[in-house]
Amino acid sequence: MQVVKFKKQELPQAFTEEIKQIRTNIEYSGSKNKVIMLTSSIANEGKSSLTFQISSSFAELGKRVLLIDADLRKSEVHTKIEGPKPKGLSYFLSGQSELENVLCKVENVPNLYIITSGRVPPNPAELLSSPTMVNFMEWARKNFDYIFIDCPPITLVTDASILATYADASIFVVKSASISRKLAQDAIKLLEKAGIPIIGVVLNQHSVKRSGYKKYGYGYGYGYYEQGKSSMSKK
């Protein structure tokens, strides 16, 4: 198993507290939600950074956590790693590497393990739906307390719908003022069609007024999604 180190990042206290609040909401969603996928409507809505922060937050509780970067087409998670990049998921699923050579322990985040996406393959959907992936997810469930999957945007490719078959629940990420209401609704319909419960909606990079001041750039709102309606609680 390779040991990797994530680049240091100083985060505002308010940001950290909001991530902890999201963590608490996930815990209260039920013990059955062990494998959680994060997706969005389009690229660059912040789902990869959010997946990393949530995974790290659970690891800080002493939970054994696995972060899977399953965005085989446009990975972001590997950019947070210092030094040489590990081979990643695409190498394992295509038979070019053993699991022990792609599974990495994060040195500066105890209890956190990661599998990066690896090189972009010519057949991402086929790899993600392969028997190797099925067996891997069964193994992961037995060896980790929580598994967080960073998925591609669900409206752009079929990969997220495939990954939904392995997950217990999903979190839908929306970047403030970045997409239309209809596009968000279309994305949610695709998640519903995939049969994956949506336990939360995260509004990323919104601004709120608090005590006469404005906060920009790192704010999150989290709300439950239920029966075709989303309830967003802005912080």
C-alpha positions as CSV (number, residue, x, y, z in Angstrom):
1,M,0.0,0.0,0.0
2,Q,1.3,3.4,-1.0
3,V,1.4,6.3,1.5
4,V,0.5,9.7,0.1
5,K,0.3,13.2,1.6
6,F,-2.2,15.8,0.8
7,K,-1.2,19.4,0.2
8,K,-1.8,21.6,3.2
9,Q,-4.8,23.9,3.0
10,E,-5.7,26.6,5.5
11,L,-9.5,26.7,5.9
12,P,-11.6,29.4,7.5
13,Q,-13.2,28.3,10.8
14,A,-16.7,28.9,9.5
15,F,-16.0,26.5,6.6
16,T,-14.8,23.8,8.9
17,E,-17.9,24.1,11.1
18,E,-20.2,23.9,8.1
19,I,-18.4,20.7,7.0
20,K,-18.9,19.3,10.5
21,Q,-22.6,20.2,10.3
22,I,-22.9,18.3,7.0
23,R,-21.1,15.3,8.6
24,T,-23.6,15.4,11.5
25,N,-26.5,15.4,9.0
26,I,-25.1,12.5,7.2
27,E,-24.8,10.5,10.5
28,Y,-28.4,11.3,11.4
29,S,-29.6,10.1,7.9
30,G,-29.2,6.5,9.2
31,S,-26.6,3.9,9.9
32,K,-27.6,2.1,6.7
33,N,-26.0,4.9,4.6
34,K,-22.5,3.6,4.5
35,V,-21.6,4.2,0.8
36,I,-22.4,7.7,-0.2
37,M,-21.9,9.2,-3.7
38,L,-21.6,12.9,-4.5
39,T,-22.5,14.3,-7.9
40,S,-23.6,17.5,-9.6
41,S,-25.3,18.7,-12.8
42,I,-22.1,19.9,-14.5
43,A,-18.4,20.2,-13.9
44,N,-16.7,22.7,-11.6
45,E,-19.5,22.8,-9.0
46,G,-17.2,21.8,-6.1
47,K,-18.2,18.2,-5.6
48,S,-14.6,16.9,-5.5
49,S,-13.4,19.3,-2.9
50,L,-16.5,18.7,-0.9
51,T,-16.0,14.9,-1.1
52,F,-12.5,15.3,0.2
53,Q,-13.5,17.6,3.1
54,I,-16.4,15.3,4.2
55,S,-14.2,12.2,4.0
56,S,-11.5,13.9,6.1
57,S,-14.0,15.1,8.6
58,F,-15.3,11.5,9.2
59,A,-11.8,10.2,9.5
60,E,-11.1,12.8,12.2
61,L,-13.8,11.0,14.2
62,G,-11.8,7.9,14.1
63,K,-13.9,6.3,11.4
64,R,-12.1,4.2,8.8
65,V,-12.9,6.0,5.6
66,L,-12.3,5.3,1.9
67,L,-12.5,8.0,-0.7
68,I,-12.9,6.7,-4.2
69,D,-12.3,9.1,-7.1
70,A,-14.6,7.5,-9.6
71,D,-14.6,10.4,-12.0
72,L,-12.5,8.6,-14.6
73,R,-13.0,11.3,-17.2
74,K,-12.0,14.4,-15.4
75,S,-10.4,13.8,-12.0
76,E,-9.7,16.5,-9.5
77,V,-8.8,14.6,-6.3
78,H,-5.3,13.6,-7.4
79,T,-4.3,17.3,-7.7
80,K,-4.4,17.6,-3.9
81,I,-1.7,15.0,-3.5
82,E,2.0,16.0,-3.0
83,G,4.6,14.3,-5.1
84,P,4.2,11.4,-7.5
85,K,0.6,10.4,-8.2
86,P,-0.5,6.8,-7.6
87,K,-1.8,4.7,-10.5
88,G,-5.5,4.8,-9.5
89,L,-8.8,3.1,-10.1
90,S,-8.7,2.8,-13.9
91,Y,-5.5,0.7,-13.7
92,F,-7.0,-1.7,-11.2
93,L,-10.3,-2.1,-13.1
94,S,-8.5,-2.7,-16.4
95,G,-6.3,-5.4,-14.8
96,Q,-3.1,-3.4,-15.1
97,S,-2.5,-3.2,-11.3
98,E,-3.4,-5.0,-8.1
99,L,-5.7,-3.4,-5.5
100,E,-2.8,-3.1,-3.0
101,N,-0.9,-1.0,-5.5
102,V,-3.7,1.6,-6.0
103,L,-5.1,1.8,-2.5
104,C,-3.3,4.6,-0.6
105,K,-3.1,5.6,3.0
106,V,-3.1,9.3,3.6
107,E,-0.2,10.2,5.9
108,N,-1.5,13.5,7.2
109,V,-5.1,12.5,7.6
110,P,-5.2,9.5,9.9
111,N,-7.9,6.8,9.1
112,L,-8.4,8.1,5.6
113,Y,-7.6,6.0,2.6
114,I,-7.9,7.0,-1.0
115,I,-8.1,5.5,-4.5
116,T,-7.5,8.1,-7.2
117,S,-9.0,7.8,-10.7
118,G,-5.9,7.0,-12.6
119,R,-5.3,7.6,-16.3
120,V,-8.4,8.4,-18.4
121,P,-9.5,5.0,-20.0
122,P,-11.2,4.7,-23.4
123,N,-14.2,2.9,-21.7
124,P,-15.0,4.4,-18.3
125,A,-18.6,3.2,-18.2
126,E,-17.7,-0.4,-19.0
127,L,-15.0,-0.4,-16.3
128,L,-17.3,1.0,-13.7
129,S,-19.9,-1.7,-14.4
130,S,-17.5,-4.6,-14.6
131,P,-17.5,-7.6,-12.2
132,T,-14.1,-6.3,-10.9
133,M,-15.8,-3.1,-9.7
134,V,-18.7,-5.1,-8.2
135,N,-16.3,-7.3,-6.2
136,F,-14.2,-4.3,-5.2
137,M,-17.2,-2.5,-3.7
138,E,-18.2,-5.6,-1.8
139,W,-14.7,-5.8,-0.4
140,A,-14.8,-2.1,0.5
141,R,-18.0,-2.4,2.4
142,K,-16.4,-5.1,4.6
143,N,-13.3,-3.1,5.3
144,F,-14.4,0.5,5.9
145,D,-16.9,2.3,8.1
146,Y,-17.7,4.9,5.4
147,I,-17.1,5.0,1.6
148,F,-17.4,8.3,-0.3
149,I,-17.5,8.2,-4.1
150,D,-16.6,11.3,-6.1
151,C,-18.8,10.8,-9.2
152,P,-18.9,12.6,-12.6
153,P,-21.8,15.0,-13.2
154,I,-24.9,13.0,-13.7
155,T,-26.3,15.0,-16.6
156,L,-23.2,14.6,-18.8
157,V,-22.4,10.9,-18.8
158,T,-23.9,7.6,-17.6
159,D,-21.1,6.9,-15.1
160,A,-22.9,8.4,-12.1
161,S,-26.0,6.4,-12.8
162,I,-23.8,3.2,-12.9
163,L,-22.1,4.2,-9.6
164,A,-25.5,4.7,-8.0
165,T,-26.0,0.9,-8.1
166,Y,-23.2,0.6,-5.5
167,A,-24.2,3.4,-3.2
168,D,-26.7,3.6,-0.3
169,A,-27.4,7.3,-0.7
170,S,-26.4,10.4,-2.7
171,I,-25.6,14.1,-2.0
172,F,-26.3,16.5,-4.8
173,V,-24.0,19.5,-5.1
174,V,-25.1,22.8,-6.7
175,K,-22.8,25.8,-7.1
176,S,-24.7,28.9,-6.4
177,A,-25.8,30.8,-9.5
178,S,-24.1,28.4,-11.8
179,I,-27.0,26.4,-13.3
180,S,-30.6,26.8,-14.1
181,R,-33.4,25.4,-12.0
182,K,-34.4,23.1,-14.8
183,L,-30.9,21.6,-15.2
184,A,-30.9,20.9,-11.4
185,Q,-34.3,19.3,-11.7
186,D,-33.2,17.2,-14.6
187,A,-30.2,16.0,-12.6
188,I,-32.4,15.1,-9.6
189,K,-34.7,13.1,-11.9
190,L,-31.8,11.1,-13.2
191,L,-30.8,10.3,-9.6
192,E,-34.3,9.2,-8.9
193,K,-34.4,7.1,-12.0
194,A,-31.2,5.4,-10.9
195,G,-33.0,4.5,-7.7
196,I,-30.6,6.2,-5.3
197,P,-32.0,8.1,-2.3
198,I,-31.0,11.8,-2.1
199,I,-30.2,12.5,1.5
200,G,-29.0,16.0,1.0
201,V,-28.5,18.9,-1.3
202,V,-25.4,21.2,-0.8
203,L,-25.5,24.7,-2.1
204,N,-21.9,25.6,-2.7
205,Q,-20.2,29.0,-2.7
206,H,-23.3,31.0,-1.7
207,S,-23.1,34.3,0.0
208,V,-25.1,35.2,3.1
209,K,-25.4,38.2,5.3
210,R,-24.6,37.7,8.9
211,S,-24.5,40.5,11.4
212,G,-24.2,43.1,8.7
213,Y,-21.3,41.4,7.0
214,K,-21.2,39.2,3.9
215,K,-19.5,35.9,3.6
216,Y,-18.4,34.7,0.1
217,G,-16.6,31.8,-1.5
218,Y,-16.7,29.0,1.1
219,G,-20.2,28.9,2.4
220,Y,-22.3,25.7,2.3
221,G,-26.0,25.2,2.7
222,Y,-27.3,21.7,3.4
223,G,-30.8,20.4,3.2
224,Y,-32.8,17.2,2.8
225,Y,-34.4,16.2,-0.5
226,E,-37.7,14.4,-0.2
227,Q,-40.6,13.6,-2.4
228,G,-39.6,15.9,-5.3
229,K,-38.9,18.9,-3.1
230,S,-35.6,20.2,-1.7
231,S,-35.3,22.1,1.6
232,M,-32.2,24.1,1.8
233,S,-31.0,25.4,5.1
234,K,-28.5,28.2,4.5
235,K,-26.0,28.9,7.2
